[in-house]
Amino acid sequence: MKAVLRELKKPEVKEKFKSIIVDTVDIAAAMCEKYICSQHDADSIAAVGAYGQGWNILKKEFEETFRLITQYGYAVIFIAHEKEVPFKRPDGTEYTMVRPSVTNTYNSILENMADLYVRMHTAFDGDGTKVMLTLRSPDNTVAAGGRFKYIEPEIEGNYDALVKALNNAIDKEAKETGNKFVTDERATVTEKTEYNYDDLKNDINKTITALTEKHDKEDFEENIAPRITQIVERYLGKGKKLSQATRDQVEQLSLIALELKEI
């Protein structure tokens, strides 16, 4: 994910792609947790720091990663499985809500990030079945919503219907606000790569050796060494050294190797 993120900022990549699809967010969440745990040499997020600090670090990492992708100009689409969750109303009656099958932490992150938070499902009618999109749930039985106040509750699940629903919602809100807040300006499955721990350590050592030979001693100690330390700590954790990297942190080493070569 980190390696792809570095590629996405390149102009030639931006010219080729317009959207990034995360399928599924459940898997992305698990990988993010593994990344944070590996950084802090912990078995679980709960073991990272104290008083819920691990979840705060995780939330920041997840949000900043995908916010950066949108800042590069891509549309981000998250796909998740769904589950039914029981809830109780203030009057004591119970109901079931259909929502993404991720934890409350990720649900809150996604709800805050998403312009549209929708459910795609199959509906049955006299002519058979058709795909539908729930864009808003007046009875609160589906986790759906977004930033569009007047979006229709449900539409057919196709691109044209979605564009029409969005345009209608925008036009209604523009009319209500005197067009004050509406603008035409745009807001701005792969195979797992296998890394060799020993080769990466050798590659990193060669890069650092080349840097020491390229710069005089004073320049290296004042300007280059602090940058190396910053890169290492970014992926291994505060106060960590390259010599402390374990074989479980081979992906972090690959990212360190990439950044060191850019110095």
C-alpha positions, 0 to 999 in steps of 0.5 A: 500500500505504501509503495503504491501510494508513492506511485500514485503521486507521479504525473504519468500515473495520474494521467492513466487513472482517475479512481482508486478502488479498495476491495475490500475495506475489511482487508485494508483495515487488517493490513493497516493494523498489521502495519502499525503493530509491526512498527511498534513491535506489538501483537495487537493494536491494544498493546500499542501504547496505553489508554487507547493510543494504538487506536488513535495511531491507527485512525490517523494512519488510515485517514491520512493515507486515503486523504492523501490519495484524494489530494492527488486528485483521485476518487476513492471507492471503498467496498465492504461486506455487510452485516446486520446489527441489532439496535434499541430505540429510546422507547425500548423497541428493537430494530436491525441495521444493515451496515458494513462488516467493519468495526465501529472505528472504521465505520466512523472513519469511513462515514466522515470521509465519504461523500456518499455512503451507500448500500448496493443490493438486489431487489425483487419485482414482478419482472425479476431482480434488479440492482438497487442503491440505497442512498439514504435510510429514513427509517435508519435500518440501513447505514447510508447517507452522505453530504447531499441533503436532498438525495433520493433514498433509493435508486437503480444501481447504475451510473446514469441513475446515480448522476441524475440523483446527484444532480437533482440533489445539488440543484435542490440545495443550490436553489435553497441556498441561492447557489451560494455553496455550489461550484462546478470546480472539481475538488481536488487484486494484486499478487503480494510482492515477496521481499528478501530480508537479507537482500534488502539489508544489503541494499540499504547498507550499500546505499548508506555507504554510497551516501557517506562516500558522496558527502564529506564527514561534516555534511553527512553528519549534519544533513544526511544522517538526520534524514536517514534517522527520520526515514528509519523511524517513520517505518520502524518506530521512534527510536528504532534503528535499522539493526533492530528490524526483524524479518517480520518488518521486511515490507517496512525495509523495502520502503526504507530502501526506496526512500534512501535512494531518493536522498 
